[in-house]
Amino acid sequence: MDETDVWQELLRRMMTVNASDLHAAPHQQIQLRRDGVLMAEDLIPTVAMMEACACQMLSEAQRALLSVQDVDAAWNWEGRRFRGNFIGRRRDGSFPASPA
């Protein structure tokens, strides 16, 4: 299963359990929020997986902005609307350890 399949499965799982949020950061366990409670998933994404996610969900212009600032985005997939907050790279090229 490639990165695209992994993210699509996570979004499907979100819809199946009626989760309101998906929290993801490199090297941290994915969490879904349902009824105000965070539920840990088995997946721990790498930086490469997070970058693949951003490539799928952001436009070229948004990806360019991500190198210098955080980006808020919305997209439609399988009849549902999703919104995301993408935290950009730090000046040293690393990603923050956790979402802001």
Buried (B, 14 or more C-beta within 10 A) or exposed (E): EEBEEBBBEBBEBBBEEEBEEBBBBBEBBBBBBEEEEEEEBEBBBEBEBBBBBBEEBBEEEBBEBBEEEEBEBEEEBEEEEBEBEBBBBEEEEEBEEEEE
